[in-house]
Amino acid sequence: MKKSIINSLFVAKRVAVAIVVTVAFSVNSAYAQVQKDVTNKLHEYLGAHLVQGTFSGIVTVTEHGKPVYSQGFGMANYAEQLPNGADVKYRLGSISKSFTAVLVMQLQEQGKLNVQDNVSKYLPDFPNGDKITLHHLLSSTSGLPDFVNFWKEVNTKPATITDILALVKDKPLEFEPGTKWKYSSTGFVVLAQVIEQVTGKPYQKVLAQQILKPLKMHSTGVEFSKPVNGLALGYNHDGLHRKLANPIDMSWCHAAGAIYSTPTDMAKFDAGLTGNKLLSDASKKQMFTPVMKDYGYGWVIDSVAGQQRISHSGAINGFKANFIRLPETGITITILSNYESQQVNGPISKDVTAIVLGEKYQVPVVHNITPLSDSQLAAYVGEYQVAPKVSFKVKLEDGQLFAEGPNNDVFQMFPEAEDKFFLKVAPALITFEKDAEGKIAKMLMHHGGRTMPAARIN
C-alpha cells in the first residue's frame, strides 16, 4: 500500500510560527479518496484560528488506528519557542473522566465491584451513599453538587480526595439520584475513592497498571502537585495579549480532570478501546449506552453526519481538549489546545469534524483590531435588552469593552471599526446603530447567519 508523506512549513500572518505537518494518506483508503483536500482545508482553517489567537495546539486524525493527519500549530512554550507537536504533553481536563469510567468497568469485569451497587457498600460514611449508586456517579445522575463551583479560593494548594469532597459533603443533593442529569465532576472523585478502596492502591497506580502500561502509553499520567516534564504551558488568549493561564494545583482535579497525555498516546488509547485490550464488548456497550442527555458512563454518545459519535471534551486552566471517536468509519479526531480558547470545544471541534467528514463548515474570518479611544468606546456603554427579562450590559474597563450576558458570562469585544466589533469566544460580530440624534440606540449580534437585535434601555 503506497503512502505519501507531506511535510510543509506554515507561516501565519504577522506571526512567524513553524508548523510541522506529517500527513500519511493511504491511496487505497476510501476515506482518502473522498477527503483528498482535507489537509489543505484543515491547514487553512486552523491556521486562521492561530492568527486570530483562538487556537494553539495540535489536531490529529487516525483511521482504523493508523495516523492520517497530525499537525501542530503555534508553540507549546512561547517564551522558549518550543513548537506544539505529537509528543508534547497536554492537560486533558474532563477527558480524564473517560479513563476513570474504563477503570470502573474493568473492576466490574474482575468482580471487584458492580455499577449497580450503592456507594455505601464501599464508603459506609459517604452522605446519601445508601441511595447513590456507582451507575449514578458514572452517568452524572447522582444529584451531587459539582465541587468545581466551590474551589475558587483553595485550588492553588495541594488537595486530597478528602479535601475535594469536603467542599460538598455537607451540601444537600440537587435532586434525587437517577431522576435528572446534571454534569458533575464530584461523582468521578467519589469513584476514585471507590477504586482505591476495592484495589487497595492509589488511583494513579491503578490507572498505570490497567490502562497505561498495557497500552504502552508512556507519556500519559496523572498531574498532581509535581511538575510534569514535557508539558505544554497553558495560556489565555481571549484578550488582546497572550498570557499564562491562572495557576491551579491539579491535585484538585484528580480522577475528574488531572490526566495529561500526548496525541500519540491518545491514539493508543483509542486503539485499546476499539479492540478488546481494555474491555469486553459487553462492557463497552454498557459504558457507551446513553443514560440521560446523551451521556453514558464518562462519555457523550450522540451522532454527527448520520453516524454515531462517542466523545468527551475537557477544559482546565490554560487548556482545552476534545476526543472524538466515530466507530462506524474508524475515524478518531483528537484536538489538544494549550490556549484557554472558548472556541476549541465549540466551533473548532464542530468544524474540524465537518472537514474530516466532508461536511459543510465555516472558515474563520481573520479580523484586524482598530484602536478606539476611551471616549469612543464609552459611547457604547449601557444595557441592551433582547427580551423582557433578557439583556446584555456593555462595560468599559481599562480601555477595553466587555459585554456581560444574562448568565453573568463576560466576554471582550474587539473593535474592527467604529460601530463594529468581533469576539474571540465565538465566531460572532456585534454592530451598533445610532438614532436620529447620533446616539447609540441598538446593538445587533450576528452569529451563525442570524442577527439578534437588542435595544438600548439606558
C-alpha angles and dihedrals in degrees: 000000000000117000132189126210118209119198119181142161120232119199111195119218109270090354119083100209127158114224117193111213122195115175127170118181123180110230091214095048116112088215092055092048092054095039103044092139098039092108094056092044094051090043092053095041099047092038089059090051089050092054091046091053095242099111139039120157139057139302121202131182126194129187117204088342096308120115112245099164135019122163133164123208125196127343135317086207115020095188092057095031094236108163127230113251149152095282098045114109119237134184110253097199111191094002079084086076089066090056091048091051090053090052091052092050090049091053089050089054088050090054094243095119143356123225090225092060120109116250088238090069089069102021106034095182097048111122112253088000090139091067102031115083131196086249089061092049093049094048099042091243097115098100091230113146114247109255090209087076090063105038101082097105097044110030097100093069127071117273140192127212087262091054092050096049091044087073092066110015094098095043119098122252113267090223140349110286113266096015099092142013124238124159110248132169090198094080093060093051088052088050089053088056090050091049090052091047096053096040100036088224135104115268093245092054092050089049091052095046098045104035117006102048097041090051094040091237092163096164097053128088148124117290109213121153101319121086116256117227113234095018115144117241113250120231140189111220103165090109133058094281134040113245137171114272121252112279121256133175102234092211085083090065096051115154091352098060118343101101120112127193147157129247088248092056093044088058088056090050090052091050090050090053093047093055127038099264092110108022142006120252089253093055092046091050090053092046094046096047112104115241100182134343092010089298120132124169104324092326137090112230117193137117140266128187090357097306136097118268122199111189151136134201131211137204128180134148107308096357143082126183142179129190113191124183123189103187097182092064098025092238122142125185122198120190116185118176132183090198118089087225118161090213098063097079092035125038096003095052091045095047096043089053090048092051092050091049095043094248130137118283139169120248108221116246114230108226128200120220116237111200114235126190123246090252091054092048092046089065089072097050112116146078121295121197121215097173135355093280100020123083143150124223118212114206136182116221126169092340094309129108120229134181123211115205131210091270092052090257109153123203133173121245116214119205115235092168136343107295091011126091136169133206132224096199090067138004092264140127131211122203131179133216127207129218126232090279093055095252123133106264106161141027119208120199115203118196135146094358093306132105124212115195122208122189119220110245102184 
